Amino acid sequence: MPIPSTQKAVVVEQVGGPEVLQYRTDYPVPTPGEGQVLVKNTLSGINFIDTYFRTGLYPSPKPEVLGRAGTGVIVALGPNSEKHDFKVGDRVVWLGNAAAPVAQMMKLPDGLSDVDAVGSYLSGLTALALTEEAYRVGPGDCVLLHAAAGSTGILMTQILKTLGAKVIGTAGGPEKVAFVKSLGAGHVIDYRSEAGKNWVDEVKRLTNQEGVGVFYDSVGKETWEGDREVAKRKGTIVWFGNASGPVPPLPLNLLSAKCLKVARPTLFGYIATREEFQHYADELFRLLLSGKLKVKVHGVYKLEEVQRAHKTLEVRAEMETF
């Protein structure tokens, strides 16, 4: 089948709100370069990190085509792309864009749908890496997970339970609270309720004033001070997102009284080699195919509806991947 010269794409030429997302039908189809393949996409995921690149919180060259994970079928191979045994016609899930590097691409196993694959890929790899390397979670660890009803939080809640952790989650509204509890969290604090607004006091109550040993926080600005207050001695705080804004510059002496450890990781630092990437992708596929990990997807949007999808995502009105 001949490859067309143009494609549909969502392009950002300048930073800003959802209104800067341009739906284009005349965007050039790239030629796969060294170590790349060209993928005809079936789905492209929207994750909160896309809003960081759109707004400029994470600097990136513009113009830019958004979409950092997707599924599709390989239609062309670039030079030296056979290294990992990919071929035209393979069904794959990728990180990158339409001309995707094979180093961050995996063949989709039989039995795994495109929706589940793209709905879990970026968030699932993130959750697995953070719970293994940012802090290695083990049986009995008491973990506080902010935004437990977000795309990464939903998967991380389930992963934490498989690791034997005691999970305290935060979420906004009774529906989300009930959903996170159904995933296995022992306690879920509704930060929109009157009691939940004082979530620090509630965590202290739940832990008999001992505090929490491990935090996974993708909220950032609104929660970082509370994390420090409720952390137990020698605790670990992992900040990995900025849903409410970034954590401000942190004087290190604020950590000394409790001997706290902090981390501000990013997924790509954990999957820099093919071996690392393969490790986490294999584990993600194993959990999905075994039924131990369930994906919650808000819905599938047409590409031209991308502004609406971003608006919904940013107000945190939904609890799933798009």
C-alpha positions in Angstrom: 0.0 0.0 0.0 1.5 3.4 -1.0 2.3 5.8 1.9 0.6 9.1 1.6 2.6 12.4 1.7 0.3 14.1 4.3 -1.5 13.0 7.4 -3.9 14.2 10.1 -2.1 15.6 13.2 -2.4 17.9 16.2 0.2 20.6 16.0 1.3 23.2 18.6 3.1 26.2 17.2 3.1 28.3 20.4 2.6 27.6 24.1 -0.8 28.3 25.6 -4.2 26.8 26.5 -6.1 24.2 24.6 -6.9 26.8 22.0 -3.3 26.5 20.6 -4.0 22.9 19.6 -4.4 22.9 15.8 -6.1 20.0 14.0 -4.4 19.7 10.7 -5.1 17.4 7.7 -2.1 18.4 5.6 0.8 17.7 8.0 3.8 16.0 6.2 4.3 12.3 6.8 7.8 11.9 8.1 10.4 9.6 6.6 11.8 7.2 9.2 15.4 7.9 10.1 18.1 5.8 11.6 16.7 3.3 14.0 13.1 4.4 13.4 10.0 2.9 11.8 6.9 4.6 10.4 3.7 3.7 12.2 0.2 4.1 10.9 -1.6 5.0 14.1 -4.8 3.5 15.3 -4.8 5.4 18.7 -2.8 8.1 20.3 -3.0 8.6 24.0 -3.5 11.9 25.9 -1.7 12.1 29.3 -1.3 15.0 31.7 2.3 15.4 30.5 0.9 16.6 27.2 -0.4 19.7 28.9 3.0 20.4 30.3 4.5 20.5 26.8 1.6 22.5 25.5 1.8 25.2 28.2 5.6 25.3 28.2 6.0 24.0 31.7 8.3 21.4 30.0 10.2 23.3 27.3 10.2 21.7 23.9 10.8 22.9 20.3 7.9 24.3 18.5 6.1 23.6 16.2 5.4 20.3 17.8 3.2 17.3 17.2 1.6 16.2 20.4 1.1 12.6 21.4 3.8 10.6 23.3 2.3 7.2 23.2 0.2 5.3 20.7 -0.6 2.1 18.9 -0.6 1.2 15.3 0.9 -0.9 12.5 4.4 -0.5 11.0 4.2 0.6 7.4 7.9 1.4 6.7 11.3 0.7 8.1 14.2 3.2 8.5 17.9 2.3 8.3 19.1 -0.2 10.9 15.6 -0.5 12.4 15.7 -4.3 12.2 17.8 -4.5 15.4 14.8 -5.5 17.5 13.2 -7.7 14.8 10.5 -5.4 13.8 8.9 -5.8 10.3 6.3 -4.1 8.2 2.8 -5.2 9.4 3.8 -5.6 13.1 1.2 -4.3 15.5 3.0 -2.1 18.0 2.8 0.3 20.9 5.2 3.2 20.9 6.6 6.2 22.8 7.7 9.1 20.6 5.6 10.0 17.5 4.6 8.6 14.1 8.3 8.1 13.1 9.0 6.3 16.3 12.4 5.0 17.6 12.4 1.2 17.8 14.3 1.4 21.1 11.0 2.6 22.8 8.6 0.4 20.9 7.2 -3.0 21.7 5.2 -5.5 19.7 1.8 -5.9 21.1 1.1 -9.4 22.4 -2.0 -11.3 21.2 -5.0 -10.7 23.4 -4.1 -7.1 24.4 -6.4 -4.5 22.8 -5.1 -1.2 21.4 -7.3 0.7 23.9 -5.8 -1.1 26.9 -2.3 -0.8 25.5 -2.3 2.9 24.8 -4.4 3.6 28.0 -1.7 2.0 30.2 1.6 2.4 28.4 3.0 5.7 29.6 1.2 5.6 33.0 1.9 1.9 33.5 5.6 2.1 32.8 5.8 5.1 35.1 4.0 3.4 37.9 6.2 0.3 37.6 9.4 2.2 37.5 8.5 4.5 40.4 7.5 1.6 42.7 10.6 -0.4 41.8 13.3 2.2 41.6 12.3 5.6 43.0 11.4 3.6 46.1 11.3 -0.2 46.1 7.9 -0.9 47.7 7.6 -4.0 49.7 5.0 -5.8 51.9 3.8 -3.7 54.7 4.9 -0.4 53.4 2.5 2.4 54.2 2.1 4.5 51.0 0.3 7.7 50.4 -0.7 8.1 46.8 -2.0 11.5 45.7 -4.4 11.7 42.7 -5.1 8.1 43.1 -8.0 8.4 40.6 -5.7 9.8 37.9 -4.4 7.7 35.0 -1.1 6.8 36.8 -2.8 6.7 40.2 -5.4 4.1 39.0 -2.6 1.7 37.8 -0.3 2.5 40.7 -3.0 1.7 43.3 -3.3 -1.8 41.8 0.5 -2.3 41.5 1.0 -1.2 45.1 -1.6 -3.8 46.3 0.2 -6.6 44.3 3.4 -5.6 46.2 1.7 -5.9 49.5 1.6 -2.2 50.5 -0.9 -0.5 52.7 -2.4 2.2 50.4 -3.8 5.6 51.5 -5.1 7.5 48.5 -6.5 10.9 47.9 -9.1 11.7 45.2 -11.8 14.3 44.5 -15.5 13.4 45.0 -17.4 10.3 46.3 -17.4 8.6 42.9 -13.7 8.6 42.6 -13.2 7.7 46.2 -15.4 4.6 45.8 -13.6 3.7 42.6 -10.2 3.8 44.1 -11.4 1.7 47.1 -12.6 -0.8 44.6 -9.0 -1.1 43.3 -7.7 -2.1 46.7 -6.8 1.0 48.5 -7.3 0.6 52.3 -8.3 4.3 52.8 -9.2 7.0 50.4 -9.5 10.7 51.5 -11.9 12.9 49.6 -10.0 16.2 49.4 -13.1 18.0 48.2 -15.0 17.1 51.4 -14.8 19.2 54.6 -12.8 16.6 56.4 -10.7 15.9 53.4 -9.6 19.5 53.0 -7.5 18.8 56.2 -6.0 15.7 54.6 -2.8 16.0 56.7 -4.8 15.6 59.9 -6.7 12.7 58.4 -3.5 10.9 57.5 -2.1 11.4 61.0 -5.3 10.0 62.4 -5.2 7.0 60.0 -1.6 6.2 61.0 -2.0 6.8 64.7 0.1 9.9 64.4 3.1 7.9 63.1 2.9 9.4 59.6 3.6 7.8 56.2 6.9 6.2 55.0 6.4 6.6 51.3 4.7 9.3 49.1 3.9 9.3 45.4 2.8 12.8 44.6 1.9 14.0 41.1 0.0 17.0 42.3 3.0 19.1 43.4 2.4 22.7 44.5 -0.8 22.1 46.5 0.5 19.1 48.5 4.3 19.2 48.9 4.2 21.0 52.2 1.6 18.6 53.6 3.8 15.7 52.5 6.7 16.9 54.6 4.5 17.5 57.6 2.9 14.0 57.6 6.1 12.1 56.6 7.5 9.8 59.2 11.1 9.8 60.2 13.4 8.5 57.4 10.5 8.7 54.9 10.7 9.0 51.2 8.8 11.5 49.1 8.6 11.0 45.3 7.3 14.0 43.4 6.6 13.0 39.8 4.1 15.5 38.5 2.8 19.1 38.5 -1.0 18.9 38.3 -1.4 21.9 40.5 1.9 23.5 39.6 5.5 22.6 40.2 7.1 22.2 43.7 9.0 25.4 44.4 12.7 25.5 45.1 13.3 23.5 48.2 15.9 24.4 50.9 17.5 21.1 51.8 17.6 21.9 55.5 13.8 21.4 55.5 14.5 17.7 55.1 17.0 17.3 57.9 14.8 17.1 61.0 13.2 13.9 59.9 16.1 12.7 57.7 13.7 12.7 54.7 14.7 11.5 51.2 13.1 13.2 48.2 13.2 12.2 44.5 12.0 14.1 41.4 12.2 11.4 38.7 11.0 11.1 35.1 10.1 7.9 33.4 12.7 8.3 30.6 15.5 8.2 33.1 14.5 4.7 34.1 14.1 3.3 30.5 17.2 4.8 28.9 18.5 1.4 27.7 16.6 -1.2 25.7 17.1 -3.7 28.6 15.4 -1.4 31.1 12.6 -0.6 28.7 12.0 -4.3 27.9 11.9 -5.1 31.6 9.1 -2.7 32.4 7.2 -3.3 29.2 7.2 -7.1 29.8 6.0 -6.7 33.4 3.2 -4.3 32.2 2.0 -6.8 29.6 2.2 -9.6 32.1 0.0 -7.8 34.6 -2.5 -6.7 31.9 -2.8 -10.1 30.3 -3.2 -11.9 33.7 -6.0 -9.6 34.7 -4.1 -8.2 37.7 -4.1 -4.7 36.2 -7.3 -3.1 34.9 -7.2 0.0 32.7 -9.8 2.7 33.0 -10.3 4.7 29.8 -12.5 7.8 29.8 -13.3 7.6 26.1 -12.0 7.6 22.6 -12.1 11.0 20.9 -11.9 12.0 17.3 -8.6 13.7 16.6 -10.4 17.0 15.8 -11.9 16.9 19.3 -8.5 17.3 20.9 -9.2 20.7 22.5 -12.2 19.3 24.3 -10.2 16.4 25.5 -7.5 18.6 26.9 -10.0 20.9 28.7 -11.6 17.9 30.4 -8.3 16.5 31.4 -7.0 19.7 32.9 -9.9 20.4 35.2 -9.4 16.8 36.5 -13.0 16.1 35.9 -12.3 12.7 34.7 -10.3 9.9 36.2 -9.0 8.1 33.2 -6.6 8.1 30.3 -8.0 9.5 27.0 
